[in-house]
Amino acid sequence: HTFTNGKEFNSSFTIELIEGNIPAGKCQRLLGAKITKLMLKGSAGEICTVTLSVVAKQKQTNQTPTAALTANAPILILASHAATSDNGSAADAAADIVIKSFEMTIEAGLDDKRMDCSSAYIIEPIRNGLTTAKLKMTQEFRTKSAMDDYIAATSRAPDLKLVSTVSEMNFVMAAAKIVSLKHSQDGFGIWTEDIELEALEASAGAASSLTVTNVNAQILITTV
């Protein structure tokens, strides 16, 4: 399943969830849900986490779950499951790319304010900006390529792929630029650099500046 930062990120869907002390066999249902922000974080030796911010038209209680609603066994993904951790530099050798932590953020420009305060429903959220994608990473300061690319505003193509058994998630920025660069080192130790990249453009021949590919056991994901 492949998504780009066009309309696919603004597609709506229905969420069914079980939270709190509710009657057996019941659930809450979010109608017309849209993801306003996705954040994927990971660091060396730790479990990766995904945080989703959602806005929906309505939240219904005491609903009967669909037949497809089952509790899946958790699949924990460590940062060490990253099959690809590429900072996007054309100058760095693989041995010089030592990423200690990363944070991928996708934020849709959706306005979640109600148009009518007396309404029980939220009006279809309108776009108040473009979808933005940012990648923050801390890596060992081994080369000056990040500084060179930052000064020259050179585009990079960072690639992050997480693999665990049958599941796979891949984030690829076809063209991104470094918008922030900091070098940090307290006392004696290994020098590190904090890099923030933002997908600002689509490279020649690319359909999108950001492409997300999710590989799992599902045959079809339906969005409306």
Disulfide bonds with the S-S distance in Angstrom:
none
